[in-house]
Amino acid sequence: MSQLILMATDARLSRPASIALPDEGLQLDAVLEKMAGAQRIWLAVLGDTAVGLAAFLGEDPDCPEIGYGIAPGYRGRGLARHVVSALRGFAEAQDLKGLTARTLSSNPASAAALLARDFTLVATETEPGFGEVQHWRWDNV
């Protein structure tokens, strides 16, 4: 991962002109809809191409939920682990209490990215419209 650029401290997103989008795009409309009300939004950049988005979500500024996604053509390269690591590093630098995350049980790659960065699985629930959802937590101790 070349860099994680803070794009906005709310749901407004702007893309630097020098950053290209991947051929298949980032599905910005769908992602931004999911990130509505985000505390902060980052653009994950590899070289000069935007390859993903990440955000601090939820209402708790001291322990936000993280959300992230990698463009389909860039998945399977360990980039989500780099994004989670950068988000955790930001949380540590800001002295946040911790971070939470939710993943679909059908997405083991996302769970692996969290496990690799010391998140702990705290619960699994069935959520209408989503199926089995895993709840994760990392505490800044």
Biotite code that builds the C-alpha atoms (Angstrom):
import biotite.structure as struc

atoms = struc.array([
    struc.Atom([0.000, 0.000, 0.000], chain_id="A", res_id=1, res_name="MET", atom_name="CA", element="C"),
    struc.Atom([1.509, 3.317, -1.023], chain_id="A", res_id=2, res_name="SER", atom_name="CA", element="C"),
    struc.Atom([-0.665, 5.527, 1.125], chain_id="A", res_id=3, res_name="GLN", atom_name="CA", element="C"),
    struc.Atom([-3.965, 5.986, 2.880], chain_id="A", res_id=4, res_name="LEU", atom_name="CA", element="C"),
    struc.Atom([-5.188, 9.518, 2.178], chain_id="A", res_id=5, res_name="ILE", atom_name="CA", element="C"),
    struc.Atom([-7.697, 11.198, 4.497], chain_id="A", res_id=6, res_name="LEU", atom_name="CA", element="C"),
    struc.Atom([-10.323, 12.393, 2.044], chain_id="A", res_id=7, res_name="MET", atom_name="CA", element="C"),
    struc.Atom([-12.866, 13.918, 4.384], chain_id="A", res_id=8, res_name="ALA", atom_name="CA", element="C"),
    struc.Atom([-13.775, 14.253, 8.006], chain_id="A", res_id=9, res_name="THR", atom_name="CA", element="C"),
    struc.Atom([-17.395, 13.610, 7.114], chain_id="A", res_id=10, res_name="ASP", atom_name="CA", element="C"),
    struc.Atom([-19.303, 11.947, 4.279], chain_id="A", res_id=11, res_name="ALA", atom_name="CA", element="C"),
    struc.Atom([-18.084, 14.466, 1.661], chain_id="A", res_id=12, res_name="ARG", atom_name="CA", element="C"),
    struc.Atom([-15.531, 12.893, -0.643], chain_id="A", res_id=13, res_name="LEU", atom_name="CA", element="C"),
    struc.Atom([-13.182, 14.513, -3.102], chain_id="A", res_id=14, res_name="SER", atom_name="CA", element="C"),
    struc.Atom([-10.557, 12.737, -5.172], chain_id="A", res_id=15, res_name="ARG", atom_name="CA", element="C"),
    struc.Atom([-7.185, 14.365, -5.912], chain_id="A", res_id=16, res_name="PRO", atom_name="CA", element="C"),
    struc.Atom([-6.862, 14.914, -9.669], chain_id="A", res_id=17, res_name="ALA", atom_name="CA", element="C"),
    struc.Atom([-3.577, 12.978, -9.811], chain_id="A", res_id=18, res_name="SER", atom_name="CA", element="C"),
    struc.Atom([-5.177, 9.757, -8.511], chain_id="A", res_id=19, res_name="ILE", atom_name="CA", element="C"),
    struc.Atom([-6.630, 7.373, -11.106], chain_id="A", res_id=20, res_name="ALA", atom_name="CA", element="C"),
    struc.Atom([-9.532, 5.000, -10.506], chain_id="A", res_id=21, res_name="LEU", atom_name="CA", element="C"),
    struc.Atom([-9.100, 1.299, -11.307], chain_id="A", res_id=22, res_name="PRO", atom_name="CA", element="C"),
    struc.Atom([-10.588, 0.051, -14.584], chain_id="A", res_id=23, res_name="ASP", atom_name="CA", element="C"),
    struc.Atom([-13.525, -1.611, -12.805], chain_id="A", res_id=24, res_name="GLU", atom_name="CA", element="C"),
    struc.Atom([-14.052, 1.476, -10.631], chain_id="A", res_id=25, res_name="GLY", atom_name="CA", element="C"),
    struc.Atom([-14.605, 1.619, -6.902], chain_id="A", res_id=26, res_name="LEU", atom_name="CA", element="C"),
    struc.Atom([-18.408, 1.553, -7.025], chain_id="A", res_id=27, res_name="GLN", atom_name="CA", element="C"),
    struc.Atom([-18.279, 4.924, -5.247], chain_id="A", res_id=28, res_name="LEU", atom_name="CA", element="C"),
    struc.Atom([-22.037, 5.494, -5.112], chain_id="A", res_id=29, res_name="ASP", atom_name="CA", element="C"),
    struc.Atom([-22.717, 2.165, -3.375], chain_id="A", res_id=30, res_name="ALA", atom_name="CA", element="C"),
    struc.Atom([-19.752, 2.525, -1.033], chain_id="A", res_id=31, res_name="VAL", atom_name="CA", element="C"),
    struc.Atom([-20.567, 6.115, -0.075], chain_id="A", res_id=32, res_name="LEU", atom_name="CA", element="C"),
    struc.Atom([-24.168, 5.104, 0.637], chain_id="A", res_id=33, res_name="GLU", atom_name="CA", element="C"),
    struc.Atom([-22.847, 2.529, 3.120], chain_id="A", res_id=34, res_name="LYS", atom_name="CA", element="C"),
    struc.Atom([-20.508, 5.161, 4.574], chain_id="A", res_id=35, res_name="MET", atom_name="CA", element="C"),
    struc.Atom([-23.206, 7.806, 5.045], chain_id="A", res_id=36, res_name="ALA", atom_name="CA", element="C"),
    struc.Atom([-22.525, 9.715, 8.227], chain_id="A", res_id=37, res_name="GLY", atom_name="CA", element="C"),
    struc.Atom([-18.914, 8.534, 8.399], chain_id="A", res_id=38, res_name="ALA", atom_name="CA", element="C"),
    struc.Atom([-16.675, 10.340, 10.868], chain_id="A", res_id=39, res_name="GLN", atom_name="CA", element="C"),
    struc.Atom([-13.699, 10.150, 8.464], chain_id="A", res_id=40, res_name="ARG", atom_name="CA", element="C"),
    struc.Atom([-13.154, 8.697, 4.999], chain_id="A", res_id=41, res_name="ILE", atom_name="CA", element="C"),
    struc.Atom([-9.835, 7.580, 3.500], chain_id="A", res_id=42, res_name="TRP", atom_name="CA", element="C"),
    struc.Atom([-8.837, 6.643, -0.027], chain_id="A", res_id=43, res_name="LEU", atom_name="CA", element="C"),
    struc.Atom([-6.428, 3.696, -0.273], chain_id="A", res_id=44, res_name="ALA", atom_name="CA", element="C"),
    struc.Atom([-3.864, 4.382, -2.989], chain_id="A", res_id=45, res_name="VAL", atom_name="CA", element="C"),
    struc.Atom([-1.401, 1.977, -4.591], chain_id="A", res_id=46, res_name="LEU", atom_name="CA", element="C"),
    struc.Atom([1.077, 3.841, -6.782], chain_id="A", res_id=47, res_name="GLY", atom_name="CA", element="C"),
    struc.Atom([-1.137, 6.416, -8.472], chain_id="A", res_id=48, res_name="ASP", atom_name="CA", element="C"),
    struc.Atom([-4.350, 4.348, -8.474], chain_id="A", res_id=49, res_name="THR", atom_name="CA", element="C"),
    struc.Atom([-7.150, 4.418, -5.919], chain_id="A", res_id=50, res_name="ALA", atom_name="CA", element="C"),
    struc.Atom([-7.703, 0.789, -4.928], chain_id="A", res_id=51, res_name="VAL", atom_name="CA", element="C"),
    struc.Atom([-10.075, 1.090, -1.977], chain_id="A", res_id=52, res_name="GLY", atom_name="CA", element="C"),
    struc.Atom([-11.924, 3.153, 0.567], chain_id="A", res_id=53, res_name="LEU", atom_name="CA", element="C"),
    struc.Atom([-11.958, 3.059, 4.347], chain_id="A", res_id=54, res_name="ALA", atom_name="CA", element="C"),
    struc.Atom([-13.933, 4.915, 6.988], chain_id="A", res_id=55, res_name="ALA", atom_name="CA", element="C"),
    struc.Atom([-14.577, 5.438, 10.662], chain_id="A", res_id=56, res_name="PHE", atom_name="CA", element="C"),
    struc.Atom([-18.300, 4.826, 11.114], chain_id="A", res_id=57, res_name="LEU", atom_name="CA", element="C"),
    struc.Atom([-20.788, 4.999, 13.950], chain_id="A", res_id=58, res_name="GLY", atom_name="CA", element="C"),
    struc.Atom([-21.510, 7.477, 16.674], chain_id="A", res_id=59, res_name="GLU", atom_name="CA", element="C"),
    struc.Atom([-18.755, 6.659, 19.175], chain_id="A", res_id=60, res_name="ASP", atom_name="CA", element="C"),
    struc.Atom([-15.762, 8.906, 18.388], chain_id="A", res_id=61, res_name="PRO", atom_name="CA", element="C"),
    struc.Atom([-13.601, 7.073, 20.961], chain_id="A", res_id=62, res_name="ASP", atom_name="CA", element="C"),
    struc.Atom([-14.224, 3.578, 19.539], chain_id="A", res_id=63, res_name="CYS", atom_name="CA", element="C"),
    struc.Atom([-15.495, 3.886, 15.958], chain_id="A", res_id=64, res_name="PRO", atom_name="CA", element="C"),
    struc.Atom([-16.499, 1.043, 13.705], chain_id="A", res_id=65, res_name="GLU", atom_name="CA", element="C"),
    struc.Atom([-14.206, 0.657, 10.718], chain_id="A", res_id=66, res_name="ILE", atom_name="CA", element="C"),
    struc.Atom([-15.484, -0.021, 7.241], chain_id="A", res_id=67, res_name="GLY", atom_name="CA", element="C"),
    struc.Atom([-13.270, -0.774, 4.263], chain_id="A", res_id=68, res_name="TYR", atom_name="CA", element="C"),
    struc.Atom([-13.383, -2.177, 0.777], chain_id="A", res_id=69, res_name="GLY", atom_name="CA", element="C"),
    struc.Atom([-10.860, -3.030, -1.912], chain_id="A", res_id=70, res_name="ILE", atom_name="CA", element="C"),
    struc.Atom([-11.607, -2.764, -5.653], chain_id="A", res_id=71, res_name="ALA", atom_name="CA", element="C"),
    struc.Atom([-12.282, -6.230, -7.135], chain_id="A", res_id=72, res_name="PRO", atom_name="CA", element="C"),
    struc.Atom([-9.207, -6.218, -9.374], chain_id="A", res_id=73, res_name="GLY", atom_name="CA", element="C"),
    struc.Atom([-6.932, -5.613, -6.377], chain_id="A", res_id=74, res_name="TYR", atom_name="CA", element="C"),
    struc.Atom([-8.334, -8.168, -3.951], chain_id="A", res_id=75, res_name="ARG", atom_name="CA", element="C"),
    struc.Atom([-6.253, -11.126, -2.821], chain_id="A", res_id=76, res_name="GLY", atom_name="CA", element="C"),
    struc.Atom([-3.049, -9.083, -2.501], chain_id="A", res_id=77, res_name="ARG", atom_name="CA", element="C"),
    struc.Atom([-3.166, -8.393, 1.239], chain_id="A", res_id=78, res_name="GLY", atom_name="CA", element="C"),
    struc.Atom([-4.217, -4.770, 0.746], chain_id="A", res_id=79, res_name="LEU", atom_name="CA", element="C"),
    struc.Atom([-7.073, -5.003, 3.268], chain_id="A", res_id=80, res_name="ALA", atom_name="CA", element="C"),
    struc.Atom([-4.510, -5.947, 5.928], chain_id="A", res_id=81, res_name="ARG", atom_name="CA", element="C"),
    struc.Atom([-2.544, -2.804, 5.091], chain_id="A", res_id=82, res_name="HIS", atom_name="CA", element="C"),
    struc.Atom([-5.708, -0.695, 5.288], chain_id="A", res_id=83, res_name="VAL", atom_name="CA", element="C"),
    struc.Atom([-6.712, -2.188, 8.660], chain_id="A", res_id=84, res_name="VAL", atom_name="CA", element="C"),
    struc.Atom([-3.154, -1.652, 9.906], chain_id="A", res_id=85, res_name="SER", atom_name="CA", element="C"),
    struc.Atom([-3.218, 2.000, 8.821], chain_id="A", res_id=86, res_name="ALA", atom_name="CA", element="C"),
    struc.Atom([-6.609, 2.552, 10.478], chain_id="A", res_id=87, res_name="LEU", atom_name="CA", element="C"),
    struc.Atom([-5.319, 0.967, 13.666], chain_id="A", res_id=88, res_name="ARG", atom_name="CA", element="C"),
    struc.Atom([-2.189, 3.134, 13.515], chain_id="A", res_id=89, res_name="GLY", atom_name="CA", element="C"),
    struc.Atom([-4.359, 6.226, 13.157], chain_id="A", res_id=90, res_name="PHE", atom_name="CA", element="C"),
    struc.Atom([-6.452, 5.107, 16.151], chain_id="A", res_id=91, res_name="ALA", atom_name="CA", element="C"),
    struc.Atom([-3.292, 4.610, 18.219], chain_id="A", res_id=92, res_name="GLU", atom_name="CA", element="C"),
    struc.Atom([-1.931, 8.033, 17.231], chain_id="A", res_id=93, res_name="ALA", atom_name="CA", element="C"),
    struc.Atom([-5.259, 9.640, 18.195], chain_id="A", res_id=94, res_name="GLN", atom_name="CA", element="C"),
    struc.Atom([-5.290, 7.657, 21.473], chain_id="A", res_id=95, res_name="ASP", atom_name="CA", element="C"),
    struc.Atom([-8.707, 6.182, 20.713], chain_id="A", res_id=96, res_name="LEU", atom_name="CA", element="C"),
    struc.Atom([-10.006, 3.496, 23.087], chain_id="A", res_id=97, res_name="LYS", atom_name="CA", element="C"),
    struc.Atom([-10.307, 0.973, 20.286], chain_id="A", res_id=98, res_name="GLY", atom_name="CA", element="C"),
    struc.Atom([-11.996, 0.019, 17.038], chain_id="A", res_id=99, res_name="LEU", atom_name="CA", element="C"),
    struc.Atom([-14.858, -2.270, 16.096], chain_id="A", res_id=100, res_name="THR", atom_name="CA", element="C"),
    struc.Atom([-15.723, -3.953, 12.806], chain_id="A", res_id=101, res_name="ALA", atom_name="CA", element="C"),
    struc.Atom([-18.395, -6.165, 11.303], chain_id="A", res_id=102, res_name="ARG", atom_name="CA", element="C"),
    struc.Atom([-17.837, -8.743, 8.577], chain_id="A", res_id=103, res_name="THR", atom_name="CA", element="C"),
    struc.Atom([-20.078, -11.172, 6.810], chain_id="A", res_id=104, res_name="LEU", atom_name="CA", element="C"),
    struc.Atom([-19.259, -14.739, 7.768], chain_id="A", res_id=105, res_name="SER", atom_name="CA", element="C"),
    struc.Atom([-19.185, -15.436, 4.028], chain_id="A", res_id=106, res_name="SER", atom_name="CA", element="C"),
    struc.Atom([-16.163, -13.088, 3.673], chain_id="A", res_id=107, res_name="ASN", atom_name="CA", element="C"),
    struc.Atom([-13.230, -14.922, 5.296], chain_id="A", res_id=108, res_name="PRO", atom_name="CA", element="C"),
    struc.Atom([-10.689, -12.603, 3.635], chain_id="A", res_id=109, res_name="ALA", atom_name="CA", element="C"),
    struc.Atom([-12.028, -9.635, 5.581], chain_id="A", res_id=110, res_name="SER", atom_name="CA", element="C"),
    struc.Atom([-11.986, -11.640, 8.805], chain_id="A", res_id=111, res_name="ALA", atom_name="CA", element="C"),
    struc.Atom([-8.377, -12.646, 8.081], chain_id="A", res_id=112, res_name="ALA", atom_name="CA", element="C"),
    struc.Atom([-7.387, -8.988, 7.668], chain_id="A", res_id=113, res_name="ALA", atom_name="CA", element="C"),
    struc.Atom([-8.833, -8.208, 11.101], chain_id="A", res_id=114, res_name="LEU", atom_name="CA", element="C"),
    struc.Atom([-7.300, -11.264, 12.770], chain_id="A", res_id=115, res_name="LEU", atom_name="CA", element="C"),
    struc.Atom([-3.893, -10.369, 11.335], chain_id="A", res_id=116, res_name="ALA", atom_name="CA", element="C"),
    struc.Atom([-4.138, -6.973, 13.043], chain_id="A", res_id=117, res_name="ARG", atom_name="CA", element="C"),
    struc.Atom([-5.120, -8.303, 16.487], chain_id="A", res_id=118, res_name="ASP", atom_name="CA", element="C"),
    struc.Atom([-8.887, -7.843, 16.320], chain_id="A", res_id=119, res_name="PHE", atom_name="CA", element="C"),
    struc.Atom([-10.877, -10.304, 18.439], chain_id="A", res_id=120, res_name="THR", atom_name="CA", element="C"),
    struc.Atom([-14.135, -11.926, 17.365], chain_id="A", res_id=121, res_name="LEU", atom_name="CA", element="C"),
    struc.Atom([-16.633, -10.970, 20.082], chain_id="A", res_id=122, res_name="VAL", atom_name="CA", element="C"),
    struc.Atom([-19.976, -12.141, 18.663], chain_id="A", res_id=123, res_name="ALA", atom_name="CA", element="C"),
    struc.Atom([-21.734, -13.652, 15.677], chain_id="A", res_id=124, res_name="THR", atom_name="CA", element="C"),
    struc.Atom([-25.339, -12.724, 14.958], chain_id="A", res_id=125, res_name="GLU", atom_name="CA", element="C"),
    struc.Atom([-27.844, -13.206, 12.193], chain_id="A", res_id=126, res_name="THR", atom_name="CA", element="C"),
    struc.Atom([-28.895, -9.838, 10.796], chain_id="A", res_id=127, res_name="GLU", atom_name="CA", element="C"),
    struc.Atom([-31.933, -9.573, 8.494], chain_id="A", res_id=128, res_name="PRO", atom_name="CA", element="C"),
    struc.Atom([-30.870, -8.916, 4.921], chain_id="A", res_id=129, res_name="GLY", atom_name="CA", element="C"),
    struc.Atom([-27.222, -9.759, 5.618], chain_id="A", res_id=130, res_name="PHE", atom_name="CA", element="C"),
    struc.Atom([-27.163, -13.243, 7.127], chain_id="A", res_id=131, res_name="GLY", atom_name="CA", element="C"),
    struc.Atom([-24.506, -14.221, 9.625], chain_id="A", res_id=132, res_name="GLU", atom_name="CA", element="C"),
    struc.Atom([-22.450, -11.199, 10.719], chain_id="A", res_id=133, res_name="VAL", atom_name="CA", element="C"),
    struc.Atom([-19.302, -11.357, 12.826], chain_id="A", res_id=134, res_name="GLN", atom_name="CA", element="C"),
    struc.Atom([-18.571, -8.561, 15.311], chain_id="A", res_id=135, res_name="HIS", atom_name="CA", element="C"),
    struc.Atom([-14.919, -7.715, 15.984], chain_id="A", res_id=136, res_name="TRP", atom_name="CA", element="C"),
    struc.Atom([-13.071, -5.483, 18.432], chain_id="A", res_id=137, res_name="ARG", atom_name="CA", element="C"),
    struc.Atom([-9.546, -4.187, 18.947], chain_id="A", res_id=138, res_name="TRP", atom_name="CA", element="C"),
    struc.Atom([-8.677, -2.435, 22.221], chain_id="A", res_id=139, res_name="ASP", atom_name="CA", element="C"),
    struc.Atom([-5.926, 0.163, 22.393], chain_id="A", res_id=140, res_name="ASN", atom_name="CA", element="C"),
    struc.Atom([-4.207, -0.889, 25.606], chain_id="A", res_id=141, res_name="VAL", atom_name="CA", element="C"),
])
